Amino acid sequence: MANTKEIKDRINSIKQTQKITNAMYLISSTKLQKAKKDLEKTEPYFFGMQAMVERLQRHLPDIKNPYFEDFSDIPEDEKTYGFLVVTADKGLAGSYNHNVLKMTEEEMAKHKKTKLFVVGELGRQYFESKHIPIEEQFHYTAQNPSLHRARMISLRTLEMFTSGEINTLHIVYTVMVNSMETETILQPLLPLKASIPDISLPMDVYREEFMLEPSPDAVINAVVPNCNTGYIYSALVESFCSEQNARMQAMQAANKAANDILHDLNIRYNRVRQAVITQEITEVCAGAKAQRSG
């Protein structure tokens, strides 16, 4: 059995670690609140852009544009699938990174030709350790999601899509369902799919007329990049919020575990100290008895 000094040293060590986990919890909480406010400020604009793209898809089902190209003439084995993966720069966030990396590997295994775009240092380290080639790694983005960084990612991926280097683009990231639950999702970004026109509407329902100036192509080429940038930015901020939320839960679990360990160690410490005191009393009594007998 450990002596009182060893138990006391361990108790002090756990308390020092608990100070760190408490600080990390508070930092993550502050970052989460700030990221939520940033997302709320920009969401109306990007939701409007997304609604505009949906209206274009609905009113122009036969549009011929590179962003709507489905590459149906290319055999499946020859198509190149692009995956934009959003991970964290740091660990200690529970299963946040693991879930994203696992889904990405599963999706990449379904296709013969893939290109990987990685946000986050942990994602880069993971794929490099498995010798999986990375087309491009976007530094300083996971911990500092901004519209500028999202625009850089969007321009790079759109450039590769329009040049034919990739035929599809999907983003793998994490969303916050609520304060206790997150979900990893795979969202297609490119190409866009034209909607099938709904001809079943009654005759008395108002059908809006759409006039695109100077041309449908010009409007689509102006709207789609901004919409793509907005979605990527939203995904980056949503992932950042999920990361901070996951880290808060991990630190909360660590604090709870530390309290349980401290509780057990305090009981053990008291028992050892009581045993030592009892032994000392016994030795004093035995010495006194021996002295009286002598």
Disulfide bonds with the S-S distance in Angstrom:
none
